[in-house]
Amino acid sequence: MDHHEAAENGAGPEAAGGSTSGPPGVRQRVVGMVGAGQLARMTTAAAVGLGIRFRVLAATPDESAAQVCADTVLGDYRSTEDLLAFAADCDVVTFDHEHVPQAQLAALENAGHVVAPSAAALRFAQDKLAMRERLTELGVPCPRFAPVASSDEVEAFAARTGWPVVLKAISGGYDGRGVWVCRSPAEAAEVVSHGVALLAEEHVAFRRELAILIARSSSGHGAAYPVVQSVQRDGICVEVLAPAPDLPESTAIEAERLGLSLARDLDVIGLLAVELFEAADGSLLVNELAMRPHNTGHWTIEGARTSQFEQHLRAVLNLPLGSPVAVAPVAVMANVLGGTDPDLYGKFNHVLAADTSLKVQLYGKPVRPGRKVGHVTALGEDLAGVRVRARRAANYLATGDENPPGGLSVSPRGLAEVGASVGAGGAVVADGPGVEDARAAPGSSVAAGGPAAGGAAAGGAVAAGSVVAAGDGGERA
C-alpha cells in the first residue's frame, strides 16, 4: 500500500487535527491506529458509528486518513519515542500496515500498552520465512519453500520443484512488490543480485486465488466472512467476488476452519486475512497472511451486516463481534487503479448518475499509474451483471473509458455463465478446542450464516444471520 512511502519524520508527534473529546464527564475508549493510509481512513468512518475516539499516526497531514481523522498525530512509525507518545492515552494500539519494526512493537508492549495484534503475532505477517515455518509446524498446507542466499541455492531448489520459481523478499513486500516469478537461472540471478533476504517457493498451478477474512477478540470469539475470490493483475488485486463463485460447500467450510484455526494458533487479535490458492485438484494452500483490514474485505462496507473495519475495532476492544453475513447474493468490489488522468472527481457525477446503486470510495490519494486510489462496490443477484457494473465504473473513474482492458468479459473459469453457488455466508464461532467442529450439530455453541445458500449450520440447527458469541469460557451474548 502506498501509505508506506511516507517520508521520514524524526520529530516528535504533534497534533494535526481538532479535538475529539466526548460528552462532559464521559470517557470514550480510544483506539490508535499506526499508519494513515486508506485502511485507516475507512476505519475512521467505522469508529464514528461505534462512538470510539479514533487516532491515527501519520507521517504527513495529507495522507489518506489524516485528511478525515480529527485526531491525527504526526510522527514516524519507526521511532520509539513517537510511538510511545502516540500510544500514551490509547486503550489499544493497532495498525493499518505490517511495517512497524519488532523492536518498536516490543517497546510499546514493555511500556504496558495493549497492542493488537501483538508483536508475537505480527511477526508472522512481517516475516515470510517465519510464517512458512510456523504454518508447516501446524500442518497447514503451503507451497514448498526454502530460504535462499545465492543463485546456486535457487537452482538447487528448482531442481526439486521445477521452473519457474517464485522468489519473495522475506520482509517488506506488498501489492506485488518484493515478488519475482523467475523462469530461468539468469532471471533468478538478477533477483539475488539485489542483496535482499529471499525465500524461494514453488510455482503453484492454481485455478484461482481465494481469501478468507477472520476476526478474533481476546476472549476467543471469532467471526468468519464468506470466502471470496480475488482477481489479480500484475500482483495487484483488481477485483473481489463475494462469495467466491462456484465454490463447493466443502471447500468453503475447509477455508473457514483453516482461517479460524490460524487465528487461534497464531493468537491474532483483530482481523486476519488468509490469502489462498485453490489448486487444480481443488485443494487449498496458504499464500499470504495479513493482520489488519484487507483489500479483499472492502466489499463488506456495503455488502455485509458488519464491515471489516467495524469488526476490527470490535475485536481489538474485545467488544461482541458483529454478524459477518452478506446482505445480498452477490457483491463485487473493483479497485480503481490510477491511470494518466489525475482528475477522479471530474468523472464522479457520471458514475453516480449512471448507476445509482453503486457505492464509490475514493481515498484522497494523488493519482499515479497502477496505484490504488479508490474502489467501487456493486451488489445484486446476477454475478455477470454485477461484475460488469463494478468494472465499468472503476475503469471509467480511472481512465474515462467505460470498457476495462480486455473488454467486459467476466470469465475466468466461465464465471459469466454461473451464479454464486455459495450463498451469502459467514459464521461467528468460539475458537476453543472445538474449532475444527465449527459447523456444529444442533445444541452446539456455534452459529453460522454458513457457506450453504440457506445459511444454516450443519444439521440445519441455526438460521442464517444468527450469531453466537460463546467464548473460550462458554459465556453467551
C-alpha positions in Angstrom: 0.0 0.0 0.0 1.3 3.4 -0.9 1.0 4.9 2.5 4.2 3.1 3.4 6.0 5.5 1.1 5.9 8.2 3.8 8.9 10.5 4.2 11.0 10.1 7.3 9.9 12.4 10.1 12.2 12.3 13.1 10.4 14.9 15.1 8.1 14.0 18.0 4.4 13.7 17.3 2.3 16.8 17.1 -1.5 17.1 16.7 -2.7 17.8 13.2 -6.4 17.8 13.9 -9.1 19.1 16.2 -10.5 18.0 19.5 -12.1 14.6 19.8 -13.3 14.8 23.4 -16.5 13.1 24.2 -19.5 14.3 26.2 -18.6 16.0 29.5 -17.8 13.5 32.2 -17.8 10.5 29.8 -14.5 8.9 28.8 -14.7 7.4 25.4 -12.5 4.4 24.6 -9.5 5.3 22.4 -8.1 3.3 19.6 -4.9 4.4 18.0 -4.0 3.1 14.5 -0.4 3.3 13.3 -0.5 4.3 9.7 -2.8 6.7 7.8 -3.5 5.1 4.5 -6.8 4.2 3.1 -7.4 1.4 5.6 -7.1 3.8 8.5 -9.3 6.3 6.5 -12.1 3.7 6.2 -11.7 2.6 9.8 -12.2 6.3 10.8 -15.8 6.1 9.5 -16.5 2.9 11.4 -15.2 4.4 14.6 -17.7 7.2 14.4 -20.7 4.9 14.4 -19.3 2.9 17.4 -18.7 6.1 19.4 -15.0 5.4 19.7 -12.3 8.0 19.7 -10.0 7.1 16.9 -6.5 8.4 16.4 -4.0 7.8 13.6 -0.3 8.2 13.4 0.6 9.8 10.1 3.9 10.8 8.5 2.3 13.9 6.8 -1.0 15.8 7.2 -2.0 15.0 3.6 -2.0 11.2 4.0 -5.4 9.5 3.2 -6.6 9.1 6.8 -5.1 12.3 8.1 -7.4 14.2 5.7 -10.5 12.9 7.5 -9.5 11.9 11.0 -9.8 14.7 13.5 -7.3 13.2 16.0 -4.3 12.9 13.7 -0.8 12.8 15.2 2.3 13.4 13.1 5.2 11.1 13.7 7.4 8.3 12.4 6.2 4.7 12.9 9.9 3.6 13.2 10.6 6.0 16.1 10.1 4.5 19.6 9.7 8.0 21.0 6.9 8.9 18.5 5.1 5.6 19.1 5.2 5.8 22.9 3.9 9.4 22.7 1.1 8.4 20.3 0.0 5.5 22.5 0.0 7.5 25.7 -3.7 7.5 26.3 -4.9 4.9 23.9 -6.8 1.9 25.2 -5.3 -0.2 22.4 -2.9 0.4 19.5 -3.4 -1.3 16.2 -2.1 -1.0 12.7 -3.0 -0.4 9.0 0.3 -1.9 7.8 2.8 -4.5 9.0 6.0 -2.4 8.9 6.5 -1.3 12.5 9.8 -2.9 13.5 9.7 -5.6 16.1 11.9 -3.6 18.5 9.4 -0.7 18.5 6.5 -3.1 19.0 8.3 -4.7 21.9 8.9 -1.2 23.4 5.2 -0.5 23.2 4.3 -3.7 25.0 7.1 -3.3 27.6 5.7 0.1 28.4 2.4 -1.5 29.3 0.4 -0.6 26.1 -2.1 -3.0 24.7 -1.0 -3.9 21.1 -3.4 -5.7 18.9 -2.3 -7.8 17.2 0.7 -8.5 19.4 4.3 -8.3 18.3 4.5 -12.1 18.5 1.5 -12.5 16.2 2.6 -9.7 13.8 6.0 -11.4 13.3 4.2 -14.0 11.1 2.8 -11.2 8.8 6.1 -9.4 8.7 8.5 -12.3 8.1 7.5 -14.7 5.3 10.1 -17.3 6.3 8.9 -17.3 10.0 5.3 -17.6 8.7 6.1 -20.6 6.4 8.0 -22.4 9.1 5.2 -21.9 11.7 2.5 -22.9 9.3 4.5 -26.0 8.4 4.7 -26.9 12.2 0.9 -26.5 12.4 0.4 -28.8 9.4 -1.1 -26.1 7.3 -0.8 -26.8 3.5 1.7 -24.4 1.9 3.8 -24.3 -1.3 7.2 -25.9 -0.9 9.7 -23.3 0.2 13.3 -22.7 1.3 15.4 -19.7 2.3 18.0 -18.9 -0.5 21.0 -16.6 -0.5 22.7 -17.5 -3.8 21.9 -18.4 -7.4 23.2 -21.9 -6.7 20.7 -22.4 -3.9 17.9 -21.2 -6.1 18.9 -23.7 -8.8 19.1 -26.4 -6.3 15.6 -25.6 -5.1 14.4 -25.5 -8.8 15.9 -29.0 -9.3 13.4 -30.3 -6.7 10.4 -28.2 -7.7 11.0 -27.3 -11.4 10.9 -23.9 -13.0 9.5 -21.3 -12.7 10.5 -20.5 -9.1 8.9 -17.7 -7.1 11.3 -15.6 -5.1 9.9 -13.4 -2.4 11.5 -10.8 -0.2 11.3 -12.2 3.3 10.1 -8.9 4.6 8.7 -5.6 3.3 6.8 -6.7 0.2 3.2 -5.8 -0.6 0.9 -5.4 -3.6 3.1 -7.5 -5.9 6.3 -5.7 -4.8 9.0 -8.0 -3.5 7.7 -11.0 -5.5 9.5 -12.2 -8.6 8.5 -15.2 -10.8 11.8 -16.4 -12.2 11.6 -18.7 -15.3 15.4 -19.3 -15.7 18.6 -19.3 -13.7 19.5 -16.0 -15.3 16.3 -14.3 -14.0 16.9 -15.7 -10.6 20.5 -14.5 -10.5 19.3 -11.0 -11.3 17.0 -11.0 -8.3 19.6 -12.5 -6.0 22.0 -9.7 -7.0 19.7 -7.2 -5.3 21.0 -8.4 -1.9 17.6 -8.8 -0.4 16.9 -11.7 2.0 14.9 -14.1 -0.1 12.5 -17.0 0.2 12.1 -19.4 -2.7 8.7 -21.0 -3.3 7.4 -23.5 -5.8 5.3 -22.1 -8.5 1.8 -23.4 -7.9 -0.5 -24.2 -10.8 -3.7 -22.9 -9.3 -7.2 -22.4 -10.6 -7.8 -19.1 -8.8 -7.0 -17.1 -5.7 -9.3 -17.1 -2.8 -9.3 -15.3 0.6 -11.0 -15.8 4.0 -11.3 -12.9 6.4 -11.4 -13.8 10.1 -12.0 -11.6 13.2 -10.9 -12.7 16.7 -11.2 -11.0 20.0 -9.1 -11.6 23.2 -12.0 -13.5 24.7 -11.8 -16.1 21.9 -14.8 -15.0 19.9 -14.3 -15.4 16.2 -16.1 -14.4 13.1 -15.6 -15.7 9.6 -16.7 -13.8 6.5 -17.7 -15.7 3.3 -14.9 -17.0 1.2 -14.2 -14.6 -1.7 -12.3 -14.8 -5.0 -9.5 -12.3 -5.6 -8.7 -11.5 -9.2 -5.1 -10.3 -9.6 -3.3 -8.5 -12.3 0.5 -7.9 -12.1 0.4 -9.0 -8.5 -2.3 -6.4 -7.5 -5.8 -7.2 -6.6 -8.1 -5.7 -9.2 -11.4 -7.3 -8.3 -13.1 -9.3 -5.5 -16.1 -11.6 -5.9 -18.1 -12.3 -2.8 -18.9 -15.1 -2.2 -16.4 -17.0 -4.4 -18.5 -18.3 -7.3 -18.9 -22.0 -8.0 -17.1 -22.9 -4.8 -18.0 -26.3 -3.3 -19.5 -26.1 0.1 -16.9 -28.5 1.5 -14.1 -26.2 0.3 -15.8 -23.1 1.8 -16.1 -25.0 5.2 -12.4 -26.0 4.9 -11.4 -22.4 4.3 -13.4 -21.2 7.3 -11.9 -23.8 9.6 -8.4 -23.1 8.3 -8.8 -19.4 8.9 -10.3 -19.8 12.4 -7.7 -22.3 13.4 -4.9 -20.0 12.2 -6.3 -17.0 14.1 -6.3 -19.1 17.3 -3.0 -20.8 16.8 -1.2 -17.5 15.9 -3.1 -15.7 18.7 -4.3 -13.0 16.4 -6.4 -10.2 17.9 -8.2 -8.2 15.3 -8.6 -9.2 11.7 -6.7 -12.0 9.9 -6.8 -12.2 6.1 -5.7 -15.5 4.7 -4.9 -15.5 1.0 -5.3 -18.9 -0.6 -4.5 -20.8 -3.8 -7.2 -23.1 -5.0 -5.1 -25.8 -6.7 -6.0 -27.7 -9.8 -7.3 -30.6 -7.7 -9.5 -28.3 -5.5 -7.2 -28.4 -2.5 -6.2 -25.2 -0.7 -2.8 -23.8 0.0 -2.0 -20.7 2.1 -0.2 -18.0 0.1 0.0 -14.9 2.4 -1.3 -13.6 5.7 -2.2 -10.1 6.8 -3.3 -9.0 10.3 -5.3 -5.8 9.5 -8.3 -4.8 7.3 -7.6 -6.1 3.9 -8.4 -5.2 0.3 -10.4 -8.4 -0.1 -12.7 -7.2 2.6 -13.6 -3.8 1.2 -16.9 -5.3 -0.2 -18.1 -5.7 3.4 -18.7 -2.0 3.9 -21.9 -2.2 1.9 -22.1 -6.0 1.4 -22.1 -7.4 4.9 -24.0 -6.7 8.0 -20.8 -5.7 9.8 -18.0 -4.1 7.8 -14.4 -5.4 8.3 -13.5 -2.0 9.6 -16.1 -2.0 12.4 -15.3 -5.7 13.1 -11.6 -4.9 13.6 -12.5 -2.2 16.1 -14.8 -4.5 17.9 -12.2 -7.2 18.0 -9.3 -5.1 19.3 -11.5 -3.6 22.0 -12.9 -7.1 22.9 -16.5 -6.0 22.1 -19.0 -8.6 20.9 -18.4 -9.3 17.3 -20.9 -8.3 14.6 -22.6 -10.6 12.1 -20.4 -11.2 9.1 -23.3 -12.4 6.9 -23.7 -10.9 3.4 -26.7 -8.8 2.7 -27.0 -9.6 -1.0 -26.5 -12.8 -3.0 -23.5 -11.2 -4.9 -21.1 -8.4 -4.1 -18.3 -7.3 -6.4 -15.6 -4.9 -5.5 -13.4 -3.4 -8.2 -10.3 -1.4 -7.4 -9.9 2.0 -9.0 -6.2 1.9 -10.2 -4.7 5.2 -11.2 -4.2 6.0 -14.9 -2.9 9.0 -16.7 -5.9 11.3 -15.7 -5.4 12.8 -12.3 -9.0 14.1 -12.0 -11.1 11.3 -10.4 -13.7 13.7 -9.2 -14.4 15.1 -12.6 -16.0 11.8 -13.5 -17.8 11.3 -10.2 -21.1 12.7 -11.3 -21.4 10.5 -14.4 -20.6 7.3 -12.4 -23.1 8.1 -9.6 -25.8 9.1 -12.1 -25.3 6.1 -14.4 -25.8 3.6 -11.6 -27.4 5.0 -8.5 -26.9 1.7 -6.6 -23.2 1.7 -6.9 -21.1 2.7 -3.9 -17.8 4.5 -4.6 -15.0 5.1 -2.1 -12.2 7.4 -3.0 -9.1 7.6 -0.9 -7.9 11.2 -1.4 -4.5 10.0 -2.8 -2.6 11.6 -5.7 -3.1 9.5 -8.8 -0.2 7.5 -10.2 -0.5 4.7 -12.8 -1.3 1.5 -11.1 -1.9 3.0 -7.6 -5.0 2.0 -5.6 -6.9 5.3 -5.4 -10.4 4.1 -4.6 -12.8 1.2 -5.2 -16.3 0.6 -6.4 -18.8 -1.9 -4.9 -21.9 -3.3 -6.6 -24.5 -5.6 -5.1 -27.1 -7.8 -6.8 -28.3 -11.2 -7.7 -26.6 -11.9 -11.1 -22.8 -12.3 -10.9 -22.2 -11.5 -14.5 -24.2 -8.3 -14.5 -22.8 -7.1 -11.1 -19.2 -7.6 -12.3 -19.9 -5.6 -15.4 -21.3 -2.7 -13.4 -18.4 -2.6 -10.9 -15.7 -3.0 -13.5 -17.2 -0.4 -15.9 -17.5 2.2 -13.2 -14.0 1.6 -11.8 -12.4 1.8 -15.2 -14.3 5.0 -16.1 -13.2 6.7 -12.9 -9.6 5.7 -13.7 -9.4 6.4 -17.4 -12.6 8.0 -18.7 -13.3 4.8 -20.7 -16.2 2.5 -19.6 -14.5 -0.5 -21.2 -11.8 -2.2 -19.0 -8.7 -3.6 -20.6 -9.7 -6.8 -22.3 -13.3 -5.8 -22.6 -16.1 -6.7 -20.2 -15.8 -10.5 -20.4 -16.4 -11.8 -16.9 -14.5 -15.1 -17.1 -12.1 -16.6 -15.6 -13.5 -20.2 -15.2 -16.6 -19.4 -17.1 -17.9 -17.1 -14.4 -20.2 -15.3 -16.8 -22.3 -18.5 -17.1 -22.6 -19.3 -13.4 -24.2 -17.7 -10.4 -22.9 -17.9 -6.9 -23.4 -21.5 -5.9 -22.1 -20.5 -2.5 -24.6 -18.2 -0.7 -24.3 -15.2 1.4 -22.4 -16.9 4.2 -20.3 -16.2 7.2 -20.0 -17.5 10.6 -19.4 -16.4 14.2 -17.8 -19.1 16.4 -15.8 -19.7 19.5 -12.1 -20.7 19.0 -11.8 -23.1 21.8 -10.8 -26.7 21.4 -13.7 -27.4 19.1 -12.7 -25.0 16.4 -12.3 -27.9 14.0 -16.1 -28.5 14.5 -17.1 -25.0 13.6 -20.1 -26.4 11.7 -21.6 -28.0 14.7 -24.6 -30.1 15.3 -27.8 -28.9 17.0 -27.3 -27.7 20.5 -23.7 -26.6 20.0 -22.3 -23.2 20.8 -21.7 -22.3 17.2 -23.9 -20.2 14.9 -23.3 -19.8 11.2 -24.6 -18.0 8.2 -22.7 -20.9 6.7 -21.4 -21.4 3.2 -24.6 -23.1 2.2 -27.0 -20.9 0.3 -29.7 -21.3 3.0 -27.2 -20.2 5.6 -27.7 -23.0 8.1 -25.1 -24.7 10.2 -24.5 -28.4 9.7 -27.6 -30.2 10.7 -29.7 -27.2 9.9 -29.9 -26.1 13.5 -29.1 -22.5 13.1 -30.8 -20.0 10.8 -29.0 -17.6 8.5 -27.6 -14.5 10.1 -27.7 -15.7 13.7 -24.8 -15.1 16.0 -23.4 -16.9 18.9 -20.7 -15.3 20.9 -19.7 -18.3 23.0 -16.1 -17.7 24.0 -13.4 -19.9 25.5 -15.3 -19.8 28.8 -18.6 -20.6 27.2 -20.4 -17.4 28.0 -23.2 -16.4 25.6 -24.2 -13.0 24.3 
